[in-house]
Amino acid sequence: METTIEETGAYIGMWVTEDGYIRHELLEGNRYDEARGNRKSAYQGTYKVTGNFIYYKDDTGFTADGEFKNGILYHAGMILYKEK
């Protein structure tokens, strides 16, 4: 049986699109900070990881979700890779 990203905690850290334009920093304590282009902290909020799924709620109440597959985060039509 495969271990989920929730079990490993490997989701913590910076996730970026291939072009680097969108950056999701998943922080310990279930907070995130999203940057877009040169706009730091464009969105902030909370997240919850369940198995290999992530559920976001920004501080304005907007919600979204995503899925981790093979070390890649698929979220709202975007593909994000974890920075090393």
N, C-alpha and C positions, 0 to 999 in steps of 0.2 A: 504494500500500500504506500502511495506517495504522501509525503508530508506537505501540508498546505503552507502557503506563505504566512498565514496567521500564526501557525504553530512555530515557524522559524523566526518570525519577526523581521524577515528580510525586506519587508516593504519600507522600513524606516530609511530615510535618506532622500536624495534629490533624484527626481525623475524628469527627463527632458525629451522634447521632440527631437527628431533627427537634425533639424535646422537650428535647434537651441532656442527657438522663439518662445516656447511655452515651457515653464519650469515649475514642477510641483515639488515642494519640499514637504515631505511627510515627517512630522516631528513626533518625538515621544510624547505621550500624553494626549494623543488623538487630536492634535491640531495640525492644520496645513496652511501653507503660505504659497500662493500661486503668483508667479511673475509672468508678464507678457511683454516681449520685446525689452525695451529699456524701462518699462513701468514695473517697478518693484512693488510687491504686495498688492497686486491688482485685485486679488480675491483672497480672503482668509476665512477660515471656518474650522469645523470639526469633521472628522471622518471616523468610520468604523470599518474594520476588516473582519469579515466572516468567511472562513475557509479561504478561497481564492478571489473573493469579491470585495470591492470597496464601495462604500456608500458615503457620499459627501453631503454636507449641509453648510453653505456659506453663511456668513454672519448676517446676511440680509434675508435668509430663509430659503434661498434657491437650493434645490437638491439635484444630485446627479449620481451616477454610479459608474463602475468600471470593473474589469476583470483582469487578473494576473494570469498569463499563460506563458509557460516556458521562459520566465524571467522578463517578460515584457508586459507593460500596463496598457490595456486597451480602454480608452475612456472618451466618451462623447465623440466618436469618430476620429480620435487622435491615437497615435501610437507613441508611447513614451518609454524610454530606456533608462535604466538606472545608471547614474554616474558612478564611476569607480573611485 
